[in-house]
C-alpha cells in the first residue's frame, strides 16, 4: 500500500504533526504532494513533489472577486491538475491522504479520474472561515463530501461541524492528532516555589486572543509581585500584542520572547507553571481544531488554562487537567488565573493531564488508528 500525503505547504513549523504522520513507522508514506516547499532541512523527506500555485496576480484577482464567485465553480488550473495527476501516477499511489479541505477540493476530481481513494483531514479554518469567505469553495466542499472515501475530524466537536455543513455522518471518523509522549518529559513541579510563571505559546493571531490574555493577566495581578507571563510566537497580531504589553501597568511582569526553537520552547515549558491559551472565534469565523500546543504542554505536566473553543474540551478536562472559561470572558479568565496560584491545584491538574495524554493522545496508538483507516479505504 503506497500512500501519499497532500498539504499546501511542506512544512510550516506550526504543522509538525503532519511530519509525525509522514514519519510514522507503519504508515509507509511514499510521497508528499505540496504547492510550496519550506523548512525541508528541519523536516527532511526524500519523495516530495512540488506542484506550484497559480501566479500571485491570478490569486490576488481571485481574492478580490470572491463575493462574485458564488456564480462559478471552484477553479483549479489545468496545469495544477496535470501536475497532481502525473505525480500520483508516476509514484504508483494507492491512497491519497490530504490535510485541509482546501487542498481536498483541488484533488478530488484527479483522484476520481485515477480511481485513487481520497481521505481528507479537516482542521478548522477549512470548514469555518474559508466557507464564509468563498462561496465557490463552499460549493466545492459539498462535492468533496460526496467524492472523498473518508473524512477525518480531529475532534468530536469538529465532526459535528462537518455534519452541520452537510457531510454524511457515516463518512466521518474522529482520529486525534497524536503527540510523541516519550519526547515530552513529565516535569514534577512540586519544588517550584516563589514566582508563578504563566506561558502562552502559539501563533499571534485573532483566534488566539493574546491582547485580551494580557489584559486578563493585568487585571488579575496588579497587586501580585511573584508572577510572570511569557509570550512565545509570531503572527499578524504581533504589533498589537506588543502595544498592549506596553500599555499594561505591570508590563515588567510580561515577557515577549518571539519565535523560539523547539529546544528553547521545551526549556520554557519545563520552567513554567501554567500553560494558557485564550482561543476564541473572531469576526472571520475561523476556529481551531484541537491545538497541539495544549497537548504537548499537558504531556509535560503543565496545568492548562484555556477556553471552551472548538475541540479544546476534549484535550483539557475542566477541573481535572486544567480550567476552561467561555470565549471572550476576560473577567473569568482573570479569575481562573488567580485560581491557578494554588500550587496543590496546579500539581493535581498537571499529573492528571499527563495521564490523559497517555490514554488518549499518544502518537503510536493514534497512528495505528490512522493506519487501519488507510487499510479499510483501499479495500476495493
C-alpha positions, 0 to 999 in steps of 0.5 A: 500500500503506497500512500501519499500525503497532500498539504499546501505547504511542506512544512510550516513549523506550526504543522509538525504533526503532519511530519509525525504522520509522514514519519510514522513507522507503519504508515509507509508514506511514499510521497508528499504532494505540496504547492510550496516547499519550506523548512525541508532541512528541519523536516527532511523527506526524500519523495516530495513533489512540488506542484506550484500555485497559480501566479500571485496576480491570478490569486490576488484577482481571485481574492478580490472577486470572491463575493462574485464567485458564488456564480462559478465553480471552484477553479483549479488550473489545468496545469495544477491538475496535470501536475497532481495527476502525473505525480500520483501516477508516476509514484504508483499511489494507492491512497491519497491522504490530504490535510485541509479541505482546501487542498481536498477540493483541488484533488478530488476530481484527479483522484476520481479520474485515477480511481485513487481513494481520497481521505481528507483531514479537516482542521478548522479554518477549512470548514469555518472561515474559508466557507464564509469567505468563498462561496465557490469553495463552499460549493466545492466542499459539498462535492468533496463530501460526496467524492472523498472515501473518508473524512477525518475530524480531529475532534468530536466537536469538529465532526459535528461541524462537518455534519452541520455543513452537510457531510454524511455522518457515516463518512466521518471518523474522529482520529486525534492528532497524536503527540510523541509522549516519550519526547515530552518529559513529565516535569514534577513541579512540586519544588517550584516555589516563589514566582508563578510563571504563566506561558502562552505559546502559539501563533499571534493571531485573532483566534488566539486572543493574546491582547485580551490574555494580557489584559486578563493577566493585568487585571488579575495581578496588579497587586501580585509581585511573584508572577510572570507571563511569557509570550512565545510566537509570531503572527499578524497580531504581533504589533498589537500584542506588543502595544498592549504589553506596553500599555499594561501597568505591570508590563515588567511582569510580561515577557515577549520572547518571539519565535523560539526553537523547539529546544528553547520552547521545551526549556520554557515549558519545563520552567513554567507553571501554567500553560494558557491559551485564550482561543476564541472565534473572531469576526472571520469565523475561523476556529481551531481544531484541537491545538497541539500546543495544549497537548504537548504542554499537558504531556509535560505536566503543565496545568492548562488554562484555556477556553471552551473553543472548538475541540479544546474540551476534549484535550483539557478536562475542566477541573481535572487537567486544567480550567476552561472559561467561555470565549471572550470572558476576560473577567473569568479568565482573570479569575481562573488565573488567580485560581491557578496560584494554588500550587496543590491545584496546579500539581493535581491538574498537571499529573492528571493531564499527563495521564490523559495524554497517555490514554488518549493522545499518544502518537503510536496508538493514534497512528495505528488508528490512522493506519487501519483507516488507510487499510479499510479505504483501499479495500476495493 
